[in-house]
Amino acid sequence: MKKVRWGILSTARIAVDQLIPAIKKVENAEIAAIATRSDIDRATAIAKQFQINKVYSSYEDLLNDSTIDVVYIPLPNHLHKEWTIKAAQKGKHILCEKPAALNGEEVEEMKQVCLENNVLFMEAFMYYFHPQHERVTEIINSGEIGDVSFMEAGFSFYLEDKERDKDIRMNSNTGGGTIYDLGCYTIHAIRNILRQEPESVYVHGNIDSTFNVETDAVAYLTFKNNLRATFNISFNRPMHHEYRVFGTEGTITVP
């Protein structure tokens, strides 16, 4: 069996804690290389820990490796567009951390380059591969909860005060704030379950005066046929993540 050979762009914590261990558990893929631009010692240590044969001191060197089939991009949000395009131009398939980019225009540009180079691109939303969301769709389609009229989604956790000055999620220059970090999940869940795009969106955010990013946000979305949705997100509340779908005859609550 031919294995898909992965390259990891950076030593980001989510790669080390989540993706690399996951790939190590499957039979049809392997980590072939990891690259860093800033800490070769850390990259070397990670490679040793996970038996990764190649360590590169630049992202470009990894992309030039002809044995790499696909790259994982867990870089800061503002770098997703640049390195997705560079990877696509080298013929690499791409798994990019959420959010895919900072705005729709960037995503369209990334999409075009991927199409031109015949590579696959996927945004790293793992949650919706869980079969519970298919079950929600089955319940809705069966009419068990009646006609769906409203959906709400929430995602929050408390970002410790002592951590904020060094947490990339509080950096306005790199795509920080709750919308990019947490709101992308709630927005994705609403669009995924309702199978519609909103006709209007209103969002109110609380901007942190020190870091100039929103630490809380509440949104109201309208859809066709009087369908409505809301989402709320926060770095200032205890851990909470769920969505609820309301019908005329029942409600579905999903963690």
ABEGO torsion letter per residue (X at the ends): XBBBBBBBBEABAAAAAAAAAAAAABAABBBABBBBAABAAAAAAAAAAAGBABBBABAAAAAABAABABBBBABBAAAAAAAAAAAAAAGBBBBBBOBABABAAAAAAAAAAAAAAGBBBBBBBAAAABAAAAAAAAAAAAGAAEBBABBBBBBBBBBBAAAAAABAAABAAAGBEAAAAAAAAAAAAAAAAAGBBBABBBBBBBBBAAAGBBABBBBBBBBBGGBBBBBBBBAABBBBBBBBBBBAAEBBBBX
